[in-house]
Amino acid sequence: MTEMNTQKRKKIIILSLFVLAGIALILAAPLVSANLSIEADLPVEHVEPYLYTTTYIIEIVPDETIRIGSLSLNTSLQENNSIHITINGDVSIMNLGESKEITARRAQISLFGVPIFETNYRVNVTYQGLIPPSSSTQSHSIVLDAKIETSKQIPESILSNAVKGMKIVRTQE
């Protein structure tokens, strides 16, 4: 075999390997995403400092249940601009400017059942007030400041995806 044929053959083999690797990635992507799980309501196992904070200014429609991971949160309007807030079944009344801390929990992300990331977190919500109905809404919106503190930094895309059912007005790092 000539030197030129050997070079061509090596290039074809390398190109074939890249094509096979690309096909394998395309086939593996749905399998990986189907086996990725996030558990956000686990008990804290090790006490760690909360080094990272993200604050969301959010609007919530009263009487609708929203979820932050597996955390269930429901609000309803009361007299004198106070609100009833129900967090995982725990009911309390909040007045304007009042804060409520949600018990510290641990979140874990697993791939194929193997933990690949975990962090302790706690959430503190502060009742900021009401937004009156507008031409596009039929009722008041409740505005909360939700401060999420974590022991390890969570990628923003995962954190934002975990905050379901809320209109995020602004995010502050």
RODO-376060 format. One line per field, with one value per residue: residue number from 1; residue in one letter; chain; z, x, y of N, C-alpha, C in turn. Coordinates in steps of 0.02 Angstrom, whole numbers, plus 50000, padded with zeros to 5 digits. Layout:
BEGIN
vodren: c(NUM / ...)
kekol: c(A / ...)
vexvex: c(A / ...)
n_c3: c(Z / ...)
n_c1: c(X / ...)
n_c2: c(Y / ...)
ca_c3: c(Z / ...)
ca_c1: c(X / ...)
ca_c2: c(Y / ...)
c_c3: c(Z / ...)
c_c1: c(X / ...)
c_c2: c(Y / ...)
END
This chain:
BEGIN
vodren: c(1 / 2 / 3 / 4 / 5 / 6 / 7 / 8 / 9 / 10 / 11 / 12 / 13 / 14 / 15 / 16 / 17 / 18 / 19 / 20 / 21 / 22 / 23 / 24 / 25 / 26 / 27 / 28 / 29 / 30 / 31 / 32 / 33 / 34 / 35 / 36 / 37 / 38 / 39 / 40 / 41 / 42 / 43 / 44 / 45 / 46 / 47 / 48 / 49 / 50 / 51 / 52 / 53 / 54 / 55 / 56 / 57 / 58 / 59 / 60 / 61 / 62 / 63 / 64 / 65 / 66 / 67 / 68 / 69 / 70 / 71 / 72 / 73 / 74 / 75 / 76 / 77 / 78 / 79 / 80 / 81 / 82 / 83 / 84 / 85 / 86 / 87 / 88 / 89 / 90 / 91 / 92 / 93 / 94 / 95 / 96 / 97 / 98 / 99 / 100 / 101 / 102 / 103 / 104 / 105 / 106 / 107 / 108 / 109 / 110 / 111 / 112 / 113 / 114 / 115 / 116 / 117 / 118 / 119 / 120 / 121 / 122 / 123 / 124 / 125 / 126 / 127 / 128 / 129 / 130 / 131 / 132 / 133 / 134 / 135 / 136 / 137 / 138 / 139 / 140 / 141 / 142 / 143 / 144 / 145 / 146 / 147 / 148 / 149 / 150 / 151 / 152 / 153 / 154 / 155 / 156 / 157 / 158 / 159 / 160 / 161 / 162 / 163 / 164 / 165 / 166 / 167 / 168 / 169 / 170 / 171 / 172 / 173)
kekol: c(M / T / E / M / N / T / Q / K / R / K / K / I / I / I / L / S / L / F / V / L / A / G / I / A / L / I / L / A / A / P / L / V / S / A / N / L / S / I / E / A / D / L / P / V / E / H / V / E / P / Y / L / Y / T / T / T / Y / I / I / E / I / V / P / D / E / T / I / R / I / G / S / L / S / L / N / T / S / L / Q / E / N / N / S / I / H / I / T / I / N / G / D / V / S / I / M / N / L / G / E / S / K / E / I / T / A / R / R / A / Q / I / S / L / F / G / V / P / I / F / E / T / N / Y / R / V / N / V / T / Y / Q / G / L / I / P / P / S / S / S / T / Q / S / H / S / I / V / L / D / A / K / I / E / T / S / K / Q / I / P / E / S / I / L / S / N / A / V / K / G / M / K / I / V / R / T / Q / E)
vexvex: c(A / A / A / A / A / A / A / A / A / A / A / A / A / A / A / A / A / A / A / A / A / A / A / A / A / A / A / A / A / A / A / A / A / A / A / A / A / A / A / A / A / A / A / A / A / A / A / A / A / A / A / A / A / A / A / A / A / A / A / A / A / A / A / A / A / A / A / A / A / A / A / A / A / A / A / A / A / A / A / A / A / A / A / A / A / A / A / A / A / A / A / A / A / A / A / A / A / A / A / A / A / A / A / A / A / A / A / A / A / A / A / A / A / A / A / A / A / A / A / A / A / A / A / A / A / A / A / A / A / A / A / A / A / A / A / A / A / A / A / A / A / A / A / A / A / A / A / A / A / A / A / A / A / A / A / A / A / A / A / A / A / A / A / A / A / A / A / A / A / A / A / A / A)
n_c3: c(50000 / 49965 / 50028 / 50018 / 50010 / 50136 / 50218 / 50176 / 50218 / 50358 / 50382 / 50345 / 50440 / 50559 / 50534 / 50527 / 50660 / 50726 / 50672 / 50720 / 50858 / 50866 / 50828 / 50934 / 51040 / 51004 / 51015 / 51150 / 51221 / 51244 / 51329 / 51439 / 51485 / 51520 / 51631 / 51728 / 51884 / 52003 / 52169 / 52286 / 52417 / 52531 / 52692 / 52785 / 52796 / 52831 / 52914 / 52833 / 52783 / 52710 / 52568 / 52447 / 52370 / 52294 / 52244 / 52211 / 52145 / 52147 / 52072 / 52123 / 52087 / 52186 / 52281 / 52200 / 52187 / 52194 / 52147 / 52213 / 52170 / 52258 / 52350 / 52410 / 52389 / 52435 / 52423 / 52492 / 52490 / 52628 / 52749 / 52770 / 52687 / 52720 / 52704 / 52690 / 52701 / 52643 / 52668 / 52618 / 52689 / 52811 / 52887 / 52894 / 52941 / 52853 / 52866 / 52783 / 52734 / 52820 / 52857 / 52819 / 52858 / 52772 / 52817 / 52820 / 52690 / 52586 / 52423 / 52288 / 52142 / 52029 / 51917 / 51822 / 51942 / 52023 / 52136 / 52082 / 52115 / 52256 / 52374 / 52518 / 52561 / 52595 / 52606 / 52612 / 52626 / 52594 / 52619 / 52505 / 52457 / 52365 / 52195 / 52105 / 52012 / 51832 / 51660 / 51598 / 51697 / 51815 / 51950 / 52105 / 52118 / 52218 / 52287 / 52319 / 52398 / 52370 / 52443 / 52405 / 52479 / 52464 / 52496 / 52402 / 52240 / 52126 / 51957 / 51864 / 51767 / 51811 / 51937 / 51902 / 51827 / 51926 / 51991 / 51977 / 51909 / 51945 / 51914 / 51876 / 51921 / 51940 / 51958 / 52079 / 52114)
n_c1: c(50042 / 50022 / 50094 / 50004 / 49878 / 49873 / 49866 / 49742 / 49659 / 49676 / 49618 / 49486 / 49450 / 49462 / 49365 / 49252 / 49246 / 49216 / 49089 / 49018 / 49029 / 48954 / 48827 / 48805 / 48797 / 48681 / 48586 / 48600 / 48563 / 48417 / 48401 / 48482 / 48421 / 48297 / 48330 / 48370 / 48349 / 48274 / 48270 / 48196 / 48156 / 48222 / 48284 / 48403 / 48567 / 48701 / 48762 / 48796 / 48873 / 48774 / 48818 / 48781 / 48664 / 48510 / 48389 / 48220 / 48097 / 47932 / 47770 / 47614 / 47464 / 47322 / 47256 / 47302 / 47399 / 47572 / 47734 / 47896 / 48020 / 47985 / 47911 / 47761 / 47661 / 47538 / 47435 / 47318 / 47208 / 47174 / 47084 / 47129 / 47244 / 47324 / 47391 / 47349 / 47462 / 47508 / 47620 / 47676 / 47567 / 47573 / 47496 / 47493 / 47473 / 47522 / 47580 / 47602 / 47770 / 47816 / 47915 / 47944 / 48025 / 48065 / 48081 / 48246 / 48309 / 48367 / 48427 / 48442 / 48522 / 48511 / 48583 / 48542 / 48508 / 48618 / 48686 / 48736 / 48748 / 48722 / 48643 / 48618 / 48478 / 48383 / 48233 / 48172 / 48032 / 47962 / 47826 / 47780 / 47675 / 47526 / 47472 / 47363 / 47214 / 47226 / 47196 / 47227 / 47223 / 47114 / 47110 / 47191 / 47370 / 47488 / 47637 / 47792 / 47950 / 48069 / 48197 / 48324 / 48437 / 48587 / 48700 / 48790 / 48831 / 48699 / 48664 / 48591 / 48493 / 48438 / 48387 / 48294 / 48207 / 48153 / 48067 / 47912 / 47754 / 47753 / 47762 / 47907 / 47971 / 48089 / 48261 / 48386 / 48557)
n_c2: c(49941 / 50112 / 50265 / 50371 / 50307 / 50250 / 50364 / 50416 / 50312 / 50319 / 50445 / 50419 / 50324 / 50399 / 50499 / 50417 / 50373 / 50494 / 50519 / 50406 / 50432 / 50550 / 50503 / 50415 / 50507 / 50577 / 50475 / 50444 / 50558 / 50574 / 50464 / 50496 / 50615 / 50564 / 50491 / 50580 / 50647 / 50756 / 50788 / 50886 / 50900 / 50845 / 50791 / 50890 / 50834 / 50864 / 51004 / 51151 / 51306 / 51438 / 51496 / 51554 / 51661 / 51695 / 51809 / 51820 / 51925 / 51907 / 51882 / 51824 / 51743 / 51754 / 51614 / 51512 / 51366 / 51353 / 51289 / 51264 / 51174 / 51031 / 51095 / 51159 / 51301 / 51415 / 51558 / 51675 / 51816 / 51925 / 52025 / 52199 / 52205 / 52095 / 51928 / 51754 / 51625 / 51470 / 51346 / 51198 / 51142 / 51209 / 51339 / 51516 / 51690 / 51833 / 51997 / 52156 / 52177 / 52080 / 51933 / 51759 / 51613 / 51467 / 51300 / 51232 / 51129 / 50992 / 50975 / 50862 / 50805 / 50675 / 50556 / 50423 / 50363 / 50386 / 50499 / 50659 / 50790 / 50892 / 51001 / 51101 / 51202 / 51350 / 51445 / 51609 / 51705 / 51864 / 51968 / 52086 / 52164 / 52215 / 52208 / 52302 / 52250 / 52244 / 52291 / 52172 / 52077 / 51998 / 52000 / 52051 / 52042 / 51955 / 52010 / 51944 / 51934 / 51821 / 51742 / 51636 / 51535 / 51443 / 51306 / 51264 / 51324 / 51334 / 51301 / 51433 / 51402 / 51281 / 51318 / 51420 / 51342 / 51265 / 51348 / 51356 / 51411 / 51544 / 51717 / 51787 / 51935 / 52005 / 51963 / 51953 / 51943)
ca_c3: c(50000 / 49960 / 50084 / 50008 / 50028 / 50209 / 50245 / 50162 / 50260 / 50426 / 50384 / 50342 / 50505 / 50608 / 50518 / 50547 / 50733 / 50744 / 50653 / 50768 / 50922 / 50859 / 50829 / 51003 / 51081 / 50986 / 51043 / 51223 / 51252 / 51274 / 51383 / 51496 / 51512 / 51550 / 51694 / 51771 / 51932 / 52052 / 52231 / 52319 / 52483 / 52573 / 52754 / 52787 / 52828 / 52857 / 52918 / 52794 / 52777 / 52649 / 52536 / 52384 / 52378 / 52237 / 52266 / 52158 / 52159 / 52110 / 52077 / 52129 / 52085 / 52247 / 52279 / 52155 / 52217 / 52152 / 52172 / 52208 / 52178 / 52285 / 52400 / 52390 / 52418 / 52415 / 52457 / 52482 / 52517 / 52689 / 52761 / 52786 / 52644 / 52744 / 52664 / 52717 / 52661 / 52661 / 52642 / 52633 / 52738 / 52870 / 52872 / 52937 / 52913 / 52845 / 52854 / 52738 / 52758 / 52863 / 52825 / 52845 / 52835 / 52759 / 52846 / 52778 / 52658 / 52544 / 52355 / 52258 / 52072 / 52016 / 51848 / 51825 / 52012 / 52058 / 52151 / 52050 / 52144 / 52310 / 52410 / 52568 / 52542 / 52634 / 52570 / 52655 / 52587 / 52625 / 52586 / 52483 / 52444 / 52314 / 52132 / 52089 / 51947 / 51774 / 51605 / 51578 / 51753 / 51846 / 52023 / 52131 / 52121 / 52279 / 52273 / 52371 / 52388 / 52388 / 52446 / 52407 / 52499 / 52454 / 52519 / 52341 / 52186 / 52079 / 51893 / 51859 / 51726 / 51854 / 51988 / 51870 / 51807 / 51986 / 52015 / 51930 / 51926 / 51968 / 51868 / 51905 / 51900 / 51939 / 51995 / 52105 / 52140)
ca_c1: c(50000 / 50062 / 50089 / 49943 / 49821 / 49875 / 49842 / 49670 / 49627 / 49676 / 49569 / 49420 / 49438 / 49450 / 49301 / 49201 / 49241 / 49180 / 49019 / 48990 / 49023 / 48897 / 48765 / 48798 / 48773 / 48611 / 48545 / 48606 / 48533 / 48351 / 48409 / 48509 / 48371 / 48244 / 48355 / 48393 / 48297 / 48288 / 48231 / 48209 / 48127 / 48256 / 48309 / 48473 / 48609 / 48760 / 48754 / 48846 / 48855 / 48738 / 48864 / 48754 / 48597 / 48475 / 48325 / 48169 / 48038 / 47883 / 47698 / 47575 / 47392 / 47294 / 47219 / 47332 / 47456 / 47632 / 47785 / 47967 / 48040 / 47928 / 47880 / 47695 / 47647 / 47473 / 47420 / 47251 / 47201 / 47134 / 47068 / 47185 / 47301 / 47364 / 47380 / 47359 / 47511 / 47511 / 47681 / 47675 / 47515 / 47581 / 47460 / 47505 / 47452 / 47579 / 47564 / 47648 / 47839 / 47833 / 47952 / 47935 / 48077 / 48043 / 48131 / 48302 / 48302 / 48423 / 48408 / 48491 / 48512 / 48539 / 48584 / 48539 / 48504 / 48680 / 48688 / 48791 / 48752 / 48675 / 48654 / 48568 / 48448 / 48326 / 48197 / 48141 / 47987 / 47939 / 47767 / 47795 / 47615 / 47478 / 47467 / 47291 / 47196 / 47236 / 47153 / 47242 / 47211 / 47048 / 47116 / 47255 / 47427 / 47526 / 47708 / 47836 / 48023 / 48089 / 48270 / 48345 / 48507 / 48611 / 48768 / 48830 / 48799 / 48657 / 48659 / 48530 / 48442 / 48405 / 48351 / 48237 / 48160 / 48121 / 48019 / 47856 / 47690 / 47761 / 47788 / 47967 / 47975 / 48159 / 48307 / 48444 / 48609)
ca_c2: c(50000 / 50172 / 50313 / 50411 / 50265 / 50243 / 50427 / 50418 / 50263 / 50347 / 50499 / 50388 / 50292 / 50452 / 50529 / 50368 / 50374 / 50554 / 50509 / 50359 / 50467 / 50596 / 50462 / 50391 / 50563 / 50590 / 50421 / 50443 / 50618 / 50560 / 50416 / 50532 / 50661 / 50524 / 50463 / 50633 / 50662 / 50808 / 50784 / 50951 / 50903 / 50796 / 50820 / 50911 / 50784 / 50897 / 51076 / 51187 / 51377 / 51457 / 51544 / 51582 / 51688 / 51724 / 51837 / 51828 / 51965 / 51867 / 51896 / 51762 / 51752 / 51724 / 51551 / 51463 / 51333 / 51353 / 51243 / 51277 / 51104 / 50994 / 51138 / 51183 / 51366 / 51443 / 51620 / 51703 / 51883 / 51933 / 52095 / 52244 / 52188 / 52039 / 51867 / 51687 / 51589 / 51400 / 51316 / 51126 / 51128 / 51253 / 51401 / 51574 / 51754 / 51879 / 52067 / 52190 / 52182 / 52024 / 51879 / 51691 / 51567 / 51398 / 51254 / 51212 / 51064 / 50973 / 50956 / 50815 / 50788 / 50609 / 50533 / 50350 / 50343 / 50403 / 50571 / 50695 / 50857 / 50905 / 51063 / 51122 / 51266 / 51375 / 51498 / 51658 / 51746 / 51926 / 51995 / 52154 / 52203 / 52194 / 52246 / 52303 / 52221 / 52287 / 52271 / 52103 / 52032 / 52009 / 52006 / 52075 / 51996 / 51961 / 52017 / 51916 / 51933 / 51753 / 51737 / 51566 / 51529 / 51375 / 51292 / 51259 / 51362 / 51297 / 51336 / 51474 / 51368 / 51231 / 51354 / 51452 / 51289 / 51239 / 51398 / 51348 / 51441 / 51612 / 51767 / 51816 / 52005 / 52025 / 51920 / 51989 / 51898)
c_c3: c(50000 / 50021 / 50079 / 50027 / 50104 / 50243 / 50236 / 50209 / 50333 / 50433 / 50384 / 50409 / 50558 / 50597 / 50539 / 50622 / 50757 / 50729 / 50702 / 50837 / 50921 / 50862 / 50900 / 51049 / 51067 / 51016 / 51119 / 51256 / 51281 / 51333 / 51446 / 51526 / 51544 / 51617 / 51740 / 51819 / 51981 / 52111 / 52272 / 52390 / 52529 / 52638 / 52749 / 52825 / 52862 / 52858 / 52882 / 52790 / 52709 / 52616 / 52477 / 52395 / 52311 / 52261 / 52205 / 52184 / 52116 / 52121 / 52077 / 52126 / 52148 / 52232 / 52227 / 52189 / 52168 / 52184 / 52162 / 52222 / 52201 / 52339 / 52372 / 52426 / 52390 / 52455 / 52444 / 52517 / 52579 / 52696 / 52777 / 52748 / 52672 / 52700 / 52709 / 52672 / 52688 / 52627 / 52665 / 52690 / 52800 / 52852 / 52921 / 52902 / 52909 / 52831 / 52810 / 52770 / 52802 / 52824 / 52858 / 52815 / 52827 / 52782 / 52795 / 52753 / 52616 / 52476 / 52326 / 52186 / 52059 / 51941 / 51851 / 51897 / 52054 / 52072 / 52118 / 52078 / 52201 / 52346 / 52463 / 52544 / 52593 / 52595 / 52623 / 52610 / 52627 / 52584 / 52571 / 52469 / 52388 / 52252 / 52114 / 52021 / 51890 / 51719 / 51584 / 51635 / 51786 / 51921 / 52041 / 52121 / 52187 / 52260 / 52333 / 52349 / 52414 / 52385 / 52454 / 52422 / 52493 / 52478 / 52460 / 52286 / 52138 / 52014 / 51886 / 51820 / 51767 / 51906 / 51959 / 51849 / 51867 / 52012 / 51965 / 51955 / 51949 / 51910 / 51902 / 51877 / 51892 / 51979 / 52017 / 52131 / 52199)
c_c1: c(50044 / 50049 / 50025 / 49882 / 49817 / 49847 / 49766 / 49632 / 49623 / 49623 / 49498 / 49402 / 49423 / 49382 / 49244 / 49192 / 49203 / 49105 / 48985 / 48981 / 48964 / 48831 / 48752 / 48772 / 48700 / 48565 / 48546 / 48571 / 48464 / 48356 / 48434 / 48457 / 48313 / 48265 / 48385 / 48336 / 48321 / 48241 / 48247 / 48184 / 48156 / 48279 / 48383 / 48513 / 48670 / 48749 / 48813 / 48826 / 48820 / 48778 / 48835 / 48682 / 48571 / 48408 / 48280 / 48115 / 47983 / 47812 / 47661 / 47502 / 47363 / 47255 / 47243 / 47392 / 47514 / 47683 / 47854 / 47999 / 47980 / 47891 / 47815 / 47681 / 47582 / 47462 / 47348 / 47248 / 47157 / 47118 / 47132 / 47249 / 47347 / 47348 / 47385 / 47411 / 47514 / 47573 / 47683 / 47626 / 47519 / 47551 / 47480 / 47481 / 47514 / 47551 / 47617 / 47717 / 47861 / 47867 / 47935 / 47989 / 48048 / 48099 / 48184 / 48293 / 48365 / 48395 / 48463 / 48472 / 48548 / 48535 / 48590 / 48539 / 48566 / 48681 / 48749 / 48799 / 48702 / 48694 / 48600 / 48541 / 48396 / 48297 / 48165 / 48097 / 47965 / 47881 / 47778 / 47733 / 47573 / 47485 / 47393 / 47277 / 47208 / 47189 / 47166 / 47231 / 47145 / 47052 / 47184 / 47308 / 47463 / 47600 / 47748 / 47908 / 48043 / 48165 / 48288 / 48420 / 48528 / 48682 / 48816 / 48793 / 48762 / 48655 / 48591 / 48475 / 48404 / 48362 / 48288 / 48185 / 48123 / 48066 / 47961 / 47794 / 47694 / 47783 / 47847 / 47975 / 48048 / 48200 / 48366 / 48493 / 48642)
c_c2: c(50062 / 50217 / 50353 / 50371 / 50256 / 50306 / 50434 / 50372 / 50288 / 50402 / 50471 / 50357 / 50345 / 50485 / 50482 / 50367 / 50436 / 50547 / 50462 / 50391 / 50515 / 50559 / 50437 / 50446 / 50579 / 50537 / 50422 / 50502 / 50605 / 50512 / 50450 / 50577 / 50623 / 50496 / 50516 / 50649 / 50715 / 50798 / 50846 / 50954 / 50850 / 50829 / 50838 / 50859 / 50815 / 50972 / 51109 / 51260 / 51390 / 51514 / 51581 / 51603 / 51714 / 51748 / 51846 / 51874 / 51933 / 51893 / 51830 / 51780 / 51718 / 51659 / 51501 / 51432 / 51334 / 51305 / 51272 / 51210 / 51065 / 51033 / 51166 / 51249 / 51393 / 51507 / 51640 / 51771 / 51882 / 52008 / 52134 / 52228 / 52134 / 51979 / 51805 / 51655 / 51518 / 51370 / 51244 / 51111 / 51172 / 51320 / 51456 / 51637 / 51798 / 51949 / 52098 / 52197 / 52124 / 51968 / 51812 / 51647 / 51497 / 51352 / 51234 / 51140 / 51051 / 50952 / 50911 / 50802 / 50722 / 50594 / 50457 / 50325 / 50359 / 50478 / 50604 / 50765 / 50860 / 50968 / 51071 / 51189 / 51286 / 51434 / 51544 / 51701 / 51806 / 51953 / 52069 / 52196 / 52174 / 52238 / 52244 / 52271 / 52271 / 52263 / 52199 / 52053 / 52049 / 52016 / 52035 / 52021 / 52009 / 51962 / 51992 / 51924 / 51864 / 51748 / 51663 / 51565 / 51456 / 51367 / 51282 / 51297 / 51317 / 51335 / 51371 / 51439 / 51316 / 51266 / 51387 / 51401 / 51262 / 51285 / 51400 / 51386 / 51513 / 51656 / 51800 / 51886 / 52025 / 51975 / 51962 / 51937 / 51930)
END
